[in-house]
Amino acid sequence: MPTAVVDGIRTRYEIAGDGPPLLMFSPGGFGATLDNWTSFGLYQRLRLLDHLAASYTCIMFDRRESGASGGRVERIAWMDYAVQGKGLLDHLGIARAHLMGGCVGCSAAAVFAAAWPESAASMVLYSPAGGARYRLAQQARFARHLSFASERGVASVAALAAESGQGFSKIGRAHV
């Protein structure tokens, strides 16, 4: 499993296919990992990665705080995810790539393109997250996560994630 250190954070990535580079910001909300391109609902059914890898060098990565990528306790914004993608391209020696965001990855891809237009050859936002029901469900889930952290402290969140080896996005559902 290849990794790069971006902004002091370990980033797990994989490359598939051949052709112009395509930086792929993963779908999956709190658990946005590169595996979601092949195992997550719609993306699995459509076999997007198989089709894309036939024409592009697909660069996928686990978003920070997800999967096998690292993280740290700090307030983050979409720009932090964009910085991770840009840092990965820099690590690979790629100056310009097509961008693709799936679901929650759409926001990070859009921020990347706005911050580094010279590095974005094009952009596809596939199945952007949204809609009233989605937002209400995510707000409720975030409120449960915040309540857990407020009641038990940030150290408890880190301990729970470390203890399970799955990260808070997976284990938080059962404990929150």
CORQUIVEN-V555292 format. One record per residue. N is the residue number from 0. RES is the residue in three letters. PSI is psi in degrees with one decimal (999 if undefined). Layout:
N;RES;PSI
N;RES;PSI
This chain:
0;MET;108.8
1;PRO;145.6
2;THR;155.5
3;ALA;150.8
4;VAL;117.8
5;VAL;121.5
6;ASP;37.0
7;GLY;6.5
8;ILE;130.1
9;ARG;131.8
10;THR;117.9
11;ARG;134.3
12;TYR;162.7
13;GLU;153.7
14;ILE;134.4
15;ALA;143.9
16;GLY;-173.9
17;ASP;136.8
18;GLY;-162.6
19;PRO;146.3
20;PRO;138.1
21;LEU;108.2
22;LEU;121.7
23;MET;114.5
24;PHE;114.2
25;SER;148.3
26;PRO;166.8
27;GLY;14.4
28;GLY;-132.9
29;PHE;-23.4
30;GLY;47.0
31;ALA;94.1
32;THR;161.2
33;LEU;-28.0
34;ASP;-23.5
35;ASN;-23.4
36;TRP;-23.3
37;THR;-10.3
38;SER;2.9
39;PHE;105.3
40;GLY;-114.2
41;LEU;-40.6
42;TYR;-36.8
43;GLN;-47.1
44;ARG;-39.2
45;LEU;-12.6
46;ARG;45.6
47;LEU;-44.8
48;LEU;-40.9
49;ASP;-44.5
50;HIS;-43.9
51;LEU;-40.6
52;ALA;-16.4
53;ALA;-21.5
54;SER;-13.0
55;TYR;156.7
56;THR;102.3
57;CYS;121.0
58;ILE;107.6
59;MET;152.0
60;PHE;155.0
61;ASP;122.7
62;ARG;147.5
63;ARG;146.1
64;GLU;14.8
65;SER;148.5
66;GLY;-131.8
67;ALA;5.5
68;SER;155.5
69;GLY;-169.9
70;GLY;-174.8
71;ARG;158.2
72;VAL;109.8
73;GLU;159.8
74;ARG;130.1
75;ILE;162.9
76;ALA;175.3
77;TRP;-34.0
78;MET;-34.7
79;ASP;-37.1
80;TYR;-37.0
81;ALA;-41.9
82;VAL;-38.4
83;GLN;-45.3
84;GLY;-43.9
85;LYS;-42.2
86;GLY;-35.7
87;LEU;-44.4
88;LEU;-44.0
89;ASP;-44.4
90;HIS;-38.9
91;LEU;-4.1
92;GLY;28.9
93;ILE;118.9
94;ALA;-28.9
95;ARG;134.8
96;ALA;156.4
97;HIS;151.1
98;LEU;143.6
99;MET;130.5
100;GLY;138.6
101;GLY;129.7
102;CYS;-118.4
103;VAL;-23.8
104;GLY;-16.7
105;CYS;-40.7
106;SER;-43.5
107;ALA;-39.9
108;ALA;-42.1
109;ALA;-40.9
110;VAL;-40.3
111;PHE;-50.3
112;ALA;-36.9
113;ALA;-36.8
114;ALA;-36.3
115;TRP;67.1
116;PRO;-29.7
117;GLU;-18.9
118;SER;-6.2
119;ALA;107.4
120;ALA;-37.2
121;SER;175.0
122;MET;136.2
123;VAL;126.2
124;LEU;104.8
125;TYR;117.9
126;SER;57.2
127;PRO;142.5
128;ALA;143.3
129;GLY;-169.3
130;GLY;151.3
131;ALA;-45.8
132;ARG;-41.2
133;TYR;-48.8
134;ARG;-42.4
135;LEU;-43.2
136;ALA;-43.4
137;GLN;-36.4
138;GLN;-41.0
139;ALA;-41.9
140;ARG;-43.6
141;PHE;-40.0
142;ALA;-38.9
143;ARG;-42.6
144;HIS;-45.3
145;LEU;-41.7
146;SER;-44.6
147;PHE;-49.0
148;ALA;-39.9
149;SER;-42.5
150;GLU;-37.1
151;ARG;-11.9
152;GLY;155.2
153;VAL;-34.6
154;ALA;-34.8
155;SER;-35.9
156;VAL;-48.2
157;ALA;-42.6
158;ALA;-42.1
159;LEU;-42.7
160;ALA;-43.3
161;ALA;-39.9
162;GLU;-38.1
163;SER;-26.0
164;GLY;6.8
165;GLN;-13.9
166;GLY;158.0
167;PHE;-26.0
168;SER;-32.9
169;LYS;-52.4
170;ILE;-24.3
171;GLY;-29.8
172;ARG;-37.6
173;ALA;-24.7
174;HIS;-7.3
175;VAL;999
